[in-house]
Amino acid sequence: MSLTSAVVDLSTTPPGSVDVLAQNTEVSTGGLRAWIGDNIIFTILALIACVVLLGGLRGNLSKVFTVGGLSLVGIAFFSLASSESAATGIGNWILGLFGIRVV
């Protein structure tokens, strides 16, 4: 079937019998977020542990604490971003520091 015959067929087909797939699909990032949480995080944790151990063996403790601390901050940020209930809990805790209670 050539391109011109396909265009002619589509132009002569009544509108009710054409199914447009792009309108019937729902796009979400839930699968990607779950895959990153299941696979990438543990690999990153293993790499961070190796860097920290190598730095500790060489006696470079300032870099060990810097890399370890920044890594923990990054992982904490990712875990808060991937869990809606955790983000809500942290927000309520921060508001509680100022005396604001959210029900």
PDB file as gemmi writes it, atoms N, CA and C in Angstrom:
CRYST1    1.000    1.000    1.000  90.00  90.00  90.00 P 1                      
ATOM      1  N   MET A   1       0.856  -1.171   0.000  1.00  0.00           N  
ATOM      2  CA  MET A   1       0.000   0.000   0.000  1.00  0.00           C  
ATOM      3  C   MET A   1       0.900   1.232   0.000  1.00  0.00           C  
ATOM      4  N   SER A   2       0.662   2.135  -0.897  1.00  0.00           N  
ATOM      5  CA  SER A   2       1.484   3.327  -0.986  1.00  0.00           C  
ATOM      6  C   SER A   2       0.936   4.405  -0.056  1.00  0.00           C  
ATOM      7  N   LEU A   3       1.705   5.438   0.095  1.00  0.00           N  
ATOM      8  CA  LEU A   3       1.325   6.532   0.978  1.00  0.00           C  
ATOM      9  C   LEU A   3       0.103   7.265   0.454  1.00  0.00           C  
ATOM     10  N   THR A   4       0.041   7.467  -0.843  1.00  0.00           N  
ATOM     11  CA  THR A   4      -1.109   8.193  -1.386  1.00  0.00           C  
ATOM     12  C   THR A   4      -2.395   7.396  -1.230  1.00  0.00           C  
ATOM     13  N   SER A   5      -2.341   6.080  -1.426  1.00  0.00           N  
ATOM     14  CA  SER A   5      -3.566   5.294  -1.249  1.00  0.00           C  
ATOM     15  C   SER A   5      -3.987   5.251   0.215  1.00  0.00           C  
ATOM     16  N   ALA A   6      -3.030   5.262   1.134  1.00  0.00           N  
ATOM     17  CA  ALA A   6      -3.373   5.298   2.556  1.00  0.00           C  
ATOM     18  C   ALA A   6      -4.033   6.617   2.912  1.00  0.00           C  
ATOM     19  N   VAL A   7      -3.551   7.721   2.353  1.00  0.00           N  
ATOM     20  CA  VAL A   7      -4.146   9.036   2.614  1.00  0.00           C  
ATOM     21  C   VAL A   7      -5.553   9.099   2.044  1.00  0.00           C  
ATOM     22  N   VAL A   8      -5.732   8.563   0.843  1.00  0.00           N  
ATOM     23  CA  VAL A   8      -7.059   8.555   0.230  1.00  0.00           C  
ATOM     24  C   VAL A   8      -8.017   7.704   1.054  1.00  0.00           C  
ATOM     25  N   ASP A   9      -7.572   6.543   1.524  1.00  0.00           N  
ATOM     26  CA  ASP A   9      -8.428   5.691   2.346  1.00  0.00           C  
ATOM     27  C   ASP A   9      -8.831   6.388   3.637  1.00  0.00           C  
ATOM     28  N   LEU A  10      -7.889   7.065   4.270  1.00  0.00           N  
ATOM     29  CA  LEU A  10      -8.203   7.765   5.515  1.00  0.00           C  
ATOM     30  C   LEU A  10      -9.114   8.961   5.284  1.00  0.00           C  
ATOM     31  N   SER A  11      -8.969   9.611   4.146  1.00  0.00           N  
ATOM     32  CA  SER A  11      -9.808  10.781   3.883  1.00  0.00           C  
ATOM     33  C   SER A  11     -11.233  10.390   3.526  1.00  0.00           C  
ATOM     34  N   THR A  12     -11.428   9.210   2.997  1.00  0.00           N  
ATOM     35  CA  THR A  12     -12.784   8.778   2.641  1.00  0.00           C  
ATOM     36  C   THR A  12     -13.458   7.968   3.744  1.00  0.00           C  
ATOM     37  N   THR A  13     -12.742   7.610   4.794  1.00  0.00           N  
ATOM     38  CA  THR A  13     -13.312   6.844   5.904  1.00  0.00           C  
ATOM     39  C   THR A  13     -14.144   7.778   6.780  1.00  0.00           C  
ATOM     40  N   PRO A  14     -15.342   7.356   7.192  1.00  0.00           N  
ATOM     41  CA  PRO A  14     -16.142   8.197   8.091  1.00  0.00           C  
ATOM     42  C   PRO A  14     -15.419   8.421   9.418  1.00  0.00           C  
ATOM     43  N   PRO A  15     -15.613   9.582  10.059  1.00  0.00           N  
ATOM     44  CA  PRO A  15     -14.870   9.926  11.282  1.00  0.00           C  
ATOM     45  C   PRO A  15     -15.106   8.986  12.448  1.00  0.00           C  
ATOM     46  N   GLY A  16     -16.244   8.350  12.559  1.00  0.00           N  
ATOM     47  CA  GLY A  16     -16.536   7.497  13.697  1.00  0.00           C  
ATOM     48  C   GLY A  16     -15.786   6.183  13.696  1.00  0.00           C  
ATOM     49  N   SER A  17     -15.270   5.763  12.562  1.00  0.00           N  
ATOM     50  CA  SER A  17     -14.610   4.458  12.504  1.00  0.00           C  
ATOM     51  C   SER A  17     -13.093   4.541  12.626  1.00  0.00           C  
ATOM     52  N   VAL A  18     -12.536   5.728  12.777  1.00  0.00           N  
ATOM     53  CA  VAL A  18     -11.091   5.893  12.929  1.00  0.00           C  
ATOM     54  C   VAL A  18     -10.774   5.953  14.415  1.00  0.00           C  
ATOM     55  N   ASP A  19      -9.867   5.098  14.858  1.00  0.00           N  
ATOM     56  CA  ASP A  19      -9.475   5.071  16.263  1.00  0.00           C  
ATOM     57  C   ASP A  19      -8.102   5.706  16.390  1.00  0.00           C  
ATOM     58  N   VAL A  20      -8.020   6.797  17.114  1.00  0.00           N  
ATOM     59  CA  VAL A  20      -6.757   7.485  17.305  1.00  0.00           C  
ATOM     60  C   VAL A  20      -6.158   6.992  18.616  1.00  0.00           C  
ATOM     61  N   LEU A  21      -5.027   6.315  18.532  1.00  0.00           N  
ATOM     62  CA  LEU A  21      -4.442   5.686  19.707  1.00  0.00           C  
ATOM     63  C   LEU A  21      -3.873   6.696  20.693  1.00  0.00           C  
ATOM     64  N   ALA A  22      -3.392   7.808  20.218  1.00  0.00           N  
ATOM     65  CA  ALA A  22      -2.770   8.784  21.113  1.00  0.00           C  
ATOM     66  C   ALA A  22      -3.783   9.355  22.099  1.00  0.00           C  
ATOM     67  N   GLN A  23      -5.050   9.358  21.748  1.00  0.00           N  
ATOM     68  CA  GLN A  23      -6.058   9.893  22.649  1.00  0.00           C  
ATOM     69  C   GLN A  23      -6.528   8.862  23.665  1.00  0.00           C  
ATOM     70  N   ASN A  24      -6.238   7.592  23.438  1.00  0.00           N  
ATOM     71  CA  ASN A  24      -6.709   6.546  24.343  1.00  0.00           C  
ATOM     72  C   ASN A  24      -5.669   6.105  25.366  1.00  0.00           C  
ATOM     73  N   THR A  25      -4.470   6.624  25.309  1.00  0.00           N  
ATOM     74  CA  THR A  25      -3.423   6.188  26.230  1.00  0.00           C  
ATOM     75  C   THR A  25      -3.205   7.234  27.310  1.00  0.00           C  
ATOM     76  N   GLU A  26      -2.848   6.743  28.490  1.00  0.00           N  
ATOM     77  CA  GLU A  26      -2.542   7.631  29.607  1.00  0.00           C  
ATOM     78  C   GLU A  26      -1.041   7.566  29.866  1.00  0.00           C  
ATOM     79  N   VAL A  27      -0.400   8.718  29.939  1.00  0.00           N  
ATOM     80  CA  VAL A  27       1.037   8.785  30.122  1.00  0.00           C  
ATOM     81  C   VAL A  27       1.327   9.107  31.587  1.00  0.00           C  
ATOM     82  N   SER A  28       2.214   8.317  32.200  1.00  0.00           N  
ATOM     83  CA  SER A  28       2.611   8.589  33.578  1.00  0.00           C  
ATOM     84  C   SER A  28       4.071   8.190  33.761  1.00  0.00           C  
ATOM     85  N   THR A  29       4.674   8.694  34.830  1.00  0.00           N  
ATOM     86  CA  THR A  29       6.073   8.379  35.128  1.00  0.00           C  
ATOM     87  C   THR A  29       6.193   7.408  36.290  1.00  0.00           C  
ATOM     88  N   GLY A  30       5.112   6.780  36.676  1.00  0.00           N  
ATOM     89  CA  GLY A  30       5.135   5.860  37.815  1.00  0.00           C  
ATOM     90  C   GLY A  30       6.053   4.682  37.587  1.00  0.00           C  
ATOM     91  N   GLY A  31       6.063   4.128  36.388  1.00  0.00           N  
ATOM     92  CA  GLY A  31       6.928   2.993  36.093  1.00  0.00           C  
ATOM     93  C   GLY A  31       8.398   3.364  36.136  1.00  0.00           C  
ATOM     94  N   LEU A  32       8.736   4.530  35.599  1.00  0.00           N  
ATOM     95  CA  LEU A  32      10.126   4.987  35.616  1.00  0.00           C  
ATOM     96  C   LEU A  32      10.594   5.258  37.034  1.00  0.00           C  
ATOM     97  N   ARG A  33       9.738   5.882  37.827  1.00  0.00           N  
ATOM     98  CA  ARG A  33      10.103   6.187  39.216  1.00  0.00           C  
ATOM     99  C   ARG A  33      10.321   4.905  40.014  1.00  0.00           C  
ATOM    100  N   ALA A  34       9.463   3.915  39.800  1.00  0.00           N  
ATOM    101  CA  ALA A  34       9.617   2.638  40.506  1.00  0.00           C  
ATOM    102  C   ALA A  34      10.885   1.916  40.065  1.00  0.00           C  
ATOM    103  N   TRP A  35      11.197   1.970  38.764  1.00  0.00           N  
ATOM    104  CA  TRP A  35      12.405   1.313  38.261  1.00  0.00           C  
ATOM    105  C   TRP A  35      13.663   1.969  38.837  1.00  0.00           C  
ATOM    106  N   ILE A  36      13.686   3.292  38.893  1.00  0.00           N  
ATOM    107  CA  ILE A  36      14.842   3.995  39.468  1.00  0.00           C  
ATOM    108  C   ILE A  36      14.970   3.641  40.943  1.00  0.00           C  
ATOM    109  N   GLY A  37      13.852   3.632  41.664  1.00  0.00           N  
ATOM    110  CA  GLY A  37      13.890   3.298  43.090  1.00  0.00           C  
ATOM    111  C   GLY A  37      14.349   1.879  43.343  1.00  0.00           C  
ATOM    112  N   ASP A  38      13.988   0.965  42.457  1.00  0.00           N  
ATOM    113  CA  ASP A  38      14.348  -0.442  42.655  1.00  0.00           C  
ATOM    114  C   ASP A  38      15.764  -0.770  42.207  1.00  0.00           C  
ATOM    115  N   ASN A  39      16.260  -0.125  41.178  1.00  0.00           N  
ATOM    116  CA  ASN A  39      17.534  -0.530  40.577  1.00  0.00           C  
ATOM    117  C   ASN A  39      18.678   0.457  40.783  1.00  0.00           C  
ATOM    118  N   ILE A  40      18.460   1.706  40.523  1.00  0.00           N  
ATOM    119  CA  ILE A  40      19.551   2.675  40.508  1.00  0.00           C  
ATOM    120  C   ILE A  40      20.020   3.044  41.914  1.00  0.00           C  
ATOM    121  N   ILE A  41      19.113   3.164  42.856  1.00  0.00           N  
ATOM    122  CA  ILE A  41      19.484   3.625  44.199  1.00  0.00           C  
ATOM    123  C   ILE A  41      20.475   2.681  44.858  1.00  0.00           C  
ATOM    124  N   PHE A  42      20.266   1.375  44.740  1.00  0.00           N  
ATOM    125  CA  PHE A  42      21.184   0.434  45.379  1.00  0.00           C  
ATOM    126  C   PHE A  42      22.552   0.449  44.710  1.00  0.00           C  
ATOM    127  N   THR A  43      22.598   0.662  43.416  1.00  0.00           N  
ATOM    128  CA  THR A  43      23.880   0.778  42.720  1.00  0.00           C  
ATOM    129  C   THR A  43      24.627   2.018  43.177  1.00  0.00           C  
ATOM    130  N   ILE A  44      23.919   3.127  43.316  1.00  0.00           N  
ATOM    131  CA  ILE A  44      24.548   4.361  43.786  1.00  0.00           C  
ATOM    132  C   ILE A  44      25.045   4.190  45.218  1.00  0.00           C  
ATOM    133  N   LEU A  45      24.265   3.537  46.071  1.00  0.00           N  
ATOM    134  CA  LEU A  45      24.700   3.299  47.452  1.00  0.00           C  
ATOM    135  C   LEU A  45      25.964   2.444  47.504  1.00  0.00           C  
ATOM    136  N   ALA A  46      26.050   1.438  46.651  1.00  0.00           N  
ATOM    137  CA  ALA A  46      27.248   0.594  46.613  1.00  0.00           C  
ATOM    138  C   ALA A  46      28.461   1.398  46.145  1.00  0.00           C  
ATOM    139  N   LEU A  47      28.294   2.253  45.147  1.00  0.00           N  
ATOM    140  CA  LEU A  47      29.401   3.091  44.677  1.00  0.00           C  
ATOM    141  C   LEU A  47      29.846   4.079  45.750  1.00  0.00           C  
ATOM    142  N   ILE A  48      28.905   4.662  46.460  1.00  0.00           N  
ATOM    143  CA  ILE A  48      29.247   5.594  47.536  1.00  0.00           C  
ATOM    144  C   ILE A  48      30.005   4.869  48.639  1.00  0.00           C  
ATOM    145  N   ALA A  49      29.573   3.657  48.975  1.00  0.00           N  
ATOM    146  CA  ALA A  49      30.268   2.887  50.012  1.00  0.00           C  
ATOM    147  C   ALA A  49      31.704   2.595  49.586  1.00  0.00           C  
ATOM    148  N   CYS A  50      31.912   2.262  48.316  1.00  0.00           N  
ATOM    149  CA  CYS A  50      33.273   2.002  47.829  1.00  0.00           C  
ATOM    150  C   CYS A  50      34.135   3.252  47.906  1.00  0.00           C  
ATOM    151  N   VAL A  51      33.589   4.395  47.517  1.00  0.00           N  
ATOM    152  CA  VAL A  51      34.352   5.647  47.566  1.00  0.00           C  
ATOM    153  C   VAL A  51      34.705   5.997  49.003  1.00  0.00           C  
ATOM    154  N   VAL A  52      33.746   5.833  49.907  1.00  0.00           N  
ATOM    155  CA  VAL A  52      33.997   6.154  51.316  1.00  0.00           C  
ATOM    156  C   VAL A  52      35.055   5.216  51.897  1.00  0.00           C  
ATOM    157  N   LEU A  53      34.983   3.925  51.577  1.00  0.00           N  
ATOM    158  CA  LEU A  53      35.970   2.982  52.097  1.00  0.00           C  
ATOM    159  C   LEU A  53      37.366   3.258  51.538  1.00  0.00           C  
ATOM    160  N   LEU A  54      37.450   3.552  50.253  1.00  0.00           N  
ATOM    161  CA  LEU A  54      38.762   3.863  49.671  1.00  0.00           C  
ATOM    162  C   LEU A  54      39.338   5.143  50.252  1.00  0.00           C  
ATOM    163  N   GLY A  55      38.487   6.137  50.449  1.00  0.00           N  
ATOM    164  CA  GLY A  55      38.964   7.382  51.061  1.00  0.00           C  
ATOM    165  C   GLY A  55      39.415   7.168  52.490  1.00  0.00           C  
ATOM    166  N   GLY A  56      38.699   6.309  53.221  1.00  0.00           N  
ATOM    167  CA  GLY A  56      39.094   6.005  54.605  1.00  0.00           C  
ATOM    168  C   GLY A  56      40.403   5.245  54.665  1.00  0.00           C  
ATOM    169  N   LEU A  57      40.641   4.346  53.700  1.00  0.00           N  
ATOM    170  CA  LEU A  57      41.896   3.601  53.683  1.00  0.00           C  
ATOM    171  C   LEU A  57      43.091   4.501  53.383  1.00  0.00           C  
ATOM    172  N   ARG A  58      42.875   5.511  52.579  1.00  0.00           N  
ATOM    173  CA  ARG A  58      43.967   6.428  52.235  1.00  0.00           C  
ATOM    174  C   ARG A  58      44.190   7.487  53.310  1.00  0.00           C  
ATOM    175  N   GLY A  59      43.299   7.575  54.268  1.00  0.00           N  
ATOM    176  CA  GLY A  59      43.466   8.529  55.357  1.00  0.00           C  
ATOM    177  C   GLY A  59      42.920   9.905  55.040  1.00  0.00           C  
ATOM    178  N   ASN A  60      42.177  10.043  53.979  1.00  0.00           N  
ATOM    179  CA  ASN A  60      41.632  11.331  53.584  1.00  0.00           C  
ATOM    180  C   ASN A  60      40.222  11.481  54.158  1.00  0.00           C  
ATOM    181  N   LEU A  61      40.145  11.714  55.463  1.00  0.00           N  
ATOM    182  CA  LEU A  61      38.867  11.706  56.161  1.00  0.00           C  
ATOM    183  C   LEU A  61      37.988  12.904  55.827  1.00  0.00           C  
ATOM    184  N   SER A  62      38.556  14.043  55.469  1.00  0.00           N  
ATOM    185  CA  SER A  62      37.723  15.197  55.137  1.00  0.00           C  
ATOM    186  C   SER A  62      36.906  14.923  53.882  1.00  0.00           C  
ATOM    187  N   LYS A  63      37.520  14.282  52.888  1.00  0.00           N  
ATOM    188  CA  LYS A  63      36.771  13.933  51.680  1.00  0.00           C  
ATOM    189  C   LYS A  63      35.746  12.848  51.967  1.00  0.00           C  
ATOM    190  N   VAL A  64      36.080  11.930  52.865  1.00  0.00           N  
ATOM    191  CA  VAL A  64      35.138  10.860  53.216  1.00  0.00           C  
ATOM    192  C   VAL A  64      33.871  11.456  53.814  1.00  0.00           C  
ATOM    193  N   PHE A  65      34.011  12.368  54.740  1.00  0.00           N  
ATOM    194  CA  PHE A  65      32.849  12.971  55.365  1.00  0.00           C  
ATOM    195  C   PHE A  65      32.085  13.861  54.386  1.00  0.00           C  
ATOM    196  N   THR A  66      32.787  14.553  53.506  1.00  0.00           N  
ATOM    197  CA  THR A  66      32.122  15.397  52.517  1.00  0.00           C  
ATOM    198  C   THR A  66      31.316  14.559  51.536  1.00  0.00           C  
ATOM    199  N   VAL A  67      31.928  13.531  50.976  1.00  0.00           N  
ATOM    200  CA  VAL A  67      31.232  12.675  50.011  1.00  0.00           C  
ATOM    201  C   VAL A  67      30.093  11.926  50.692  1.00  0.00           C  
ATOM    202  N   GLY A  68      30.342  11.389  51.861  1.00  0.00           N  
ATOM    203  CA  GLY A  68      29.302  10.650  52.574  1.00  0.00           C  
ATOM    204  C   GLY A  68      28.122  11.530  52.958  1.00  0.00           C  
ATOM    205  N   GLY A  69      28.400  12.715  53.475  1.00  0.00           N  
ATOM    206  CA  GLY A  69      27.327  13.621  53.877  1.00  0.00           C  
ATOM    207  C   GLY A  69      26.503  14.119  52.711  1.00  0.00           C  
ATOM    208  N   LEU A  70      27.179  14.530  51.633  1.00  0.00           N  
ATOM    209  CA  LEU A  70      26.453  15.007  50.453  1.00  0.00           C  
ATOM    210  C   LEU A  70      25.652  13.880  49.794  1.00  0.00           C  
ATOM    211  N   SER A  71      26.185  12.680  49.843  1.00  0.00           N  
ATOM    212  CA  SER A  71      25.457  11.539  49.287  1.00  0.00           C  
ATOM    213  C   SER A  71      24.193  11.253  50.077  1.00  0.00           C  
ATOM    214  N   LEU A  72      24.284  11.333  51.397  1.00  0.00           N  
ATOM    215  CA  LEU A  72      23.098  11.118  52.221  1.00  0.00           C  
ATOM    216  C   LEU A  72      22.040  12.191  51.981  1.00  0.00           C  
ATOM    217  N   VAL A  73      22.476  13.425  51.768  1.00  0.00           N  
ATOM    218  CA  VAL A  73      21.525  14.500  51.465  1.00  0.00           C  
ATOM    219  C   VAL A  73      20.829  14.227  50.136  1.00  0.00           C  
ATOM    220  N   GLY A  74      21.581  13.788  49.129  1.00  0.00           N  
ATOM    221  CA  GLY A  74      20.993  13.485  47.831  1.00  0.00           C  
ATOM    222  C   GLY A  74      20.021  12.328  47.888  1.00  0.00           C  
ATOM    223  N   ILE A  75      20.364  11.286  48.610  1.00  0.00           N  
ATOM    224  CA  ILE A  75      19.474  10.129  48.732  1.00  0.00           C  
ATOM    225  C   ILE A  75      18.229  10.493  49.527  1.00  0.00           C  
ATOM    226  N   ALA A  76      18.382  11.314  50.562  1.00  0.00           N  
ATOM    227  CA  ALA A  76      17.213  11.758  51.330  1.00  0.00           C  
ATOM    228  C   ALA A  76      16.286  12.595  50.449  1.00  0.00           C  
ATOM    229  N   PHE A  77      16.856  13.451  49.603  1.00  0.00           N  
ATOM    230  CA  PHE A  77      16.039  14.255  48.703  1.00  0.00           C  
ATOM    231  C   PHE A  77      15.282  13.370  47.724  1.00  0.00           C  
ATOM    232  N   PHE A  78      15.936  12.355  47.167  1.00  0.00           N  
ATOM    233  CA  PHE A  78      15.268  11.449  46.230  1.00  0.00           C  
ATOM    234  C   PHE A  78      14.156  10.678  46.921  1.00  0.00           C  
ATOM    235  N   SER A  79      14.395  10.215  48.135  1.00  0.00           N  
ATOM    236  CA  SER A  79      13.359   9.446  48.835  1.00  0.00           C  
ATOM    237  C   SER A  79      12.159  10.319  49.176  1.00  0.00           C  
ATOM    238  N   LEU A  80      12.385  11.579  49.505  1.00  0.00           N  
ATOM    239  CA  LEU A  80      11.262  12.486  49.764  1.00  0.00           C  
ATOM    240  C   LEU A  80      10.498  12.789  48.480  1.00  0.00           C  
ATOM    241  N   ALA A  81      11.226  12.931  47.378  1.00  0.00           N  
ATOM    242  CA  ALA A  81      10.573  13.254  46.111  1.00  0.00           C  
ATOM    243  C   ALA A  81       9.774  12.083  45.568  1.00  0.00           C  
ATOM    244  N   SER A  82      10.177  10.864  45.879  1.00  0.00           N  
ATOM    245  CA  SER A  82       9.486   9.702  45.316  1.00  0.00           C  
ATOM    246  C   SER A  82       8.326   9.222  46.178  1.00  0.00           C  
ATOM    247  N   SER A  83       8.163   9.744  47.377  1.00  0.00           N  
ATOM    248  CA  SER A  83       7.077   9.309  48.255  1.00  0.00           C  
ATOM    249  C   SER A  83       6.230  10.512  48.659  1.00  0.00           C  
ATOM    250  N   GLU A  84       4.971  10.495  48.243  1.00  0.00           N  
ATOM    251  CA  GLU A  84       4.089  11.623  48.545  1.00  0.00           C  
ATOM    252  C   GLU A  84       3.785  11.720  50.038  1.00  0.00           C  
ATOM    253  N   SER A  85       3.619  10.593  50.706  1.00  0.00           N  
ATOM    254  CA  SER A  85       3.305  10.624  52.130  1.00  0.00           C  
ATOM    255  C   SER A  85       4.492  11.120  52.956  1.00  0.00           C  
ATOM    256  N   ALA A  86       5.719  10.785  52.531  1.00  0.00           N  
ATOM    257  CA  ALA A  86       6.904  11.268  53.250  1.00  0.00           C  
ATOM    258  C   ALA A  86       7.036  12.780  53.099  1.00  0.00           C  
ATOM    259  N   ALA A  87       6.783  13.285  51.899  1.00  0.00           N  
ATOM    260  CA  ALA A  87       6.876  14.730  51.680  1.00  0.00           C  
ATOM    261  C   ALA A  87       5.823  15.470  52.503  1.00  0.00           C  
ATOM    262  N   THR A  88       4.633  14.904  52.595  1.00  0.00           N  
ATOM    263  CA  THR A  88       3.578  15.519  53.411  1.00  0.00           C  
ATOM    264  C   THR A  88       3.945  15.489  54.891  1.00  0.00           C  
ATOM    265  N   GLY A  89       4.520  14.380  55.343  1.00  0.00           N  
ATOM    266  CA  GLY A  89       4.931  14.277  56.738  1.00  0.00           C  
ATOM    267  C   GLY A  89       6.025  15.264  57.099  1.00  0.00           C  
ATOM    268  N   ILE A  90       7.009  15.415  56.222  1.00  0.00           N  
ATOM    269  CA  ILE A  90       8.089  16.392  56.475  1.00  0.00           C  
ATOM    270  C   ILE A  90       7.537  17.808  56.475  1.00  0.00           C  
ATOM    271  N   GLY A  91       6.626  18.097  55.547  1.00  0.00           N  
ATOM    272  CA  GLY A  91       6.010  19.429  55.517  1.00  0.00           C  
ATOM    273  C   GLY A  91       5.230  19.721  56.777  1.00  0.00           C  
ATOM    274  N   ASN A  92       4.474  18.745  57.258  1.00  0.00           N  
ATOM    275  CA  ASN A  92       3.728  18.931  58.513  1.00  0.00           C  
ATOM    276  C   ASN A  92       4.670  19.104  59.695  1.00  0.00           C  
ATOM    277  N   TRP A  93       5.787  18.387  59.700  1.00  0.00           N  
ATOM    278  CA  TRP A  93       6.759  18.526  60.789  1.00  0.00           C  
ATOM    279  C   TRP A  93       7.374  19.924  60.793  1.00  0.00           C  
ATOM    280  N   ILE A  94       7.729  20.431  59.591  1.00  0.00           N  
ATOM    281  CA  ILE A  94       8.325  21.771  59.511  1.00  0.00           C  
ATOM    282  C   ILE A  94       7.311  22.827  59.950  1.00  0.00           C  
ATOM    283  N   LEU A  95       6.057  22.682  59.537  1.00  0.00           N  
ATOM    284  CA  LEU A  95       5.030  23.619  59.995  1.00  0.00           C  
ATOM    285  C   LEU A  95       4.811  23.517  61.498  1.00  0.00           C  
ATOM    286  N   GLY A  96       4.954  22.299  62.040  1.00  0.00           N  
ATOM    287  CA  GLY A  96       4.819  22.110  63.484  1.00  0.00           C  
ATOM    288  C   GLY A  96       5.906  22.827  64.261  1.00  0.00           C  
ATOM    289  N   LEU A  97       7.069  23.035  63.663  1.00  0.00           N  
ATOM    290  CA  LEU A  97       8.128  23.789  64.337  1.00  0.00           C  
ATOM    291  C   LEU A  97       7.727  25.238  64.571  1.00  0.00           C  
ATOM    292  N   PHE A  98       6.851  25.759  63.719  1.00  0.00           N  
ATOM    293  CA  PHE A  98       6.386  27.132  63.858  1.00  0.00           C  
ATOM    294  C   PHE A  98       5.047  27.206  64.571  1.00  0.00           C  
ATOM    295  N   GLY A  99       4.565  26.088  65.114  1.00  0.00           N  
ATOM    296  CA  GLY A  99       3.321  26.076  65.878  1.00  0.00           C  
ATOM    297  C   GLY A  99       2.077  25.936  65.026  1.00  0.00           C  
ATOM    298  N   ILE A 100       2.219  25.590  63.754  1.00  0.00           N  
ATOM    299  CA  ILE A 100       1.066  25.444  62.866  1.00  0.00           C  
ATOM    300  C   ILE A 100       0.714  23.970  62.787  1.00  0.00           C  
ATOM    301  N   ARG A 101      -0.512  23.633  63.142  1.00  0.00           N  
ATOM    302  CA  ARG A 101      -0.976  22.259  63.096  1.00  0.00           C  
ATOM    303  C   ARG A 101      -1.874  22.063  61.891  1.00  0.00           C  
ATOM    304  N   VAL A 102      -1.545  21.075  61.049  1.00  0.00           N  
ATOM    305  CA  VAL A 102      -2.347  20.769  59.876  1.00  0.00           C  
ATOM    306  C   VAL A 102      -3.098  19.478  60.162  1.00  0.00           C  
ATOM    307  N   VAL A 103      -4.405  19.518  59.971  1.00  0.00           N  
ATOM    308  CA  VAL A 103      -5.222  18.346  60.242  1.00  0.00           C  
ATOM    309  C   VAL A 103      -5.483  17.595  58.973  1.00  0.00           C  
TER     310      VAL A 103                                                      
END                                                                             
